[in-house]
Each structure stands twice: as C-alpha cells, then as structure tokens.
Amino acid sequence: MITIPDRSKLFQEKIEEFLGDHLLQGPYGGAVIGISGGLDSAVAAALCRRVLPRDKIRLFFLPERDSDPSSEREARVLARHLGLELITRDLTPALQALDLYKNPAARLVKNASLNRLLYRFTGWLGGDDPFKLGLGPRPSPAIRTATSFYRSKHRLRMTCLFYQAENLGYAVVGALNRSELLTGFFVYHGDDAAHLAPLLPLYKTEVIYLARHLQIPQSLLEKPPSPDLIPGLDDKFILGLDYELLDQILWALEEGYEEKRIADILDISPDRVSRLQRLL
C-alpha cells in the first residue's frame, strides 16, 4: 500500500506564513480569488480568509452559458461559510462578442454523453496525452477546434481576475495543485496564471486533507472535481482514474519507486504507471 501522509497542519502553517509575507508585508494589499464552486479554490479562499480581513478579499464567480448551475450554488455556500461577499460576473456576453459560441464545438457542448464520446475519439487521434491535444504531431482540425473553444474560457476568466486585482492593487491568488501541475492538467495562461499559487506544493489528496482540517463545507468535499467547461467531462473522466490512485502513483514516482513496483503494490496495469511517467 502507498500512503500519502497527512501533513495538513504543517501545510496550513507554512502556506499562511507565505500568504502573510506577500499579502500583509509584501507588495499586495489584498487577494482576488476566482471561485469555481470546487474544492481547490475553496481551500485557497479559506486560507486567505485566515490571513486577511474581510475587506481585503474579493471572491469572484465567473460563469458562462455552459456552466453547471450547481457550481454557483456551491460558490455561494463557500462565501457564506467564510462570511464574504460573492461577486458574480457573467462572461457569456464577452464570449459571444469574441464569437466563441460560433465555434463548431459549442454546438455539441450541452450533450454530456456525446461530449464524452467525442473526447475519447479525439484522445485516440491525439495520442495518450489528452492535455496536449492540438499540439502534437498529428492534430486534426476537430481537435484544434475543441481545444481552442474550452481553453479560451479559462483564459478569459483569468483576464477578468487580473483586471479586478490590478484595479485594487491586489494579488490574484490561484488554486493550481501539484497533481494538476505534474500531469499538465491545466490551461497555459489560465489556471497557472496567478500572482500567488499557495496550493502548488500539495497533491490533490493533500488539498482534501487540508480542506477537512479547515472545515470546508461537506458539499464541496463531496462534489466531483471538474473544470466546469464542458458538460460530461469531469476530472476523473479526463484523467482516466480518480485522484486517490493518481496521487499514489505520482507520489511513488517522485519518491523514486520503479514503475513495476508501483504497479505491483497498487495492483494495477504497468501501462497506467508508464502513462503517468510519460506525462511527468
């Protein structure tokens, strides 16, 4: 068995010290955080709330036409839990002005089952690394169309957060975690574009440990992780395995375990371990 130790108390202390150095004594006067309705941004916001007074934090929820309605509900649950105002800005008009919804991929986005089928098909075309679709040696027009569609949404969200932060003299505090970073499961100039990334040392499993330690509302802990960009495509479906198993493999690879040993311990196919090693 491979077990990632629960170091949530230590992480909390170190991250709060880091945030305090940059947000209280450093160049920034406060924090702007994009709340997705998911766990990572909830933990980032909760950590900032422990360091900063209410009036130095701005929580933004930035939905668009294809967003899951449950995301806004969970974002409001978190805002109430932290005693903060949730500021909502609908990005649909801006995406319409950019002609994003005229993209052929936008016509299919409401059908979750079809999205899953198409994703499997484009993954087959693009190779075993779904996070580099459109960038590999044989990207089809269909792949380029789909990736440009969903990645633009991420980047517009971050543009809005930077606009707000720079107006206030605040820092954009991101929510990218180590599992996403190591596998490439993020959008360049999207999730990774932030002044501060306090969760970057933590695997997703450790973010969950920390969320429990911080007493994040249970509904957010139980919600399946998802980028909330295309219905039917949540993290587990895209990655092909859940975060518990993913993180066990990543942790063991970083600790220097041989691929065969990891496969034997976890009783999984060696191919699954090899795929993650290629992603790394």
Secondary structure, DSSP 8 states (H G I E B T S, - for coil): -------HHHHHHHHHHHHHHHHTSSS-SSEEEE--SSHHHHHHHHHHHHHS-GGGEEEEE---TT--HHHHHHHHHHHHHHT--EEE---HHHHHHTTGGGSGGGGTTT-HHHHHHHHHHHHHHH-S-GGGTTTSSS--HHHHHHHHHHHHHHHHHHHHHHHHHHHHT-EEB----HHHHHHT-S-TTTTT--SB-TTTT--HHHHHHHHHHTT--HHHHHS----SSSTT--HHHHHSS-HHHHHHHHHHHHTT--HHHHHHHHT--HHHHHHHHHH-
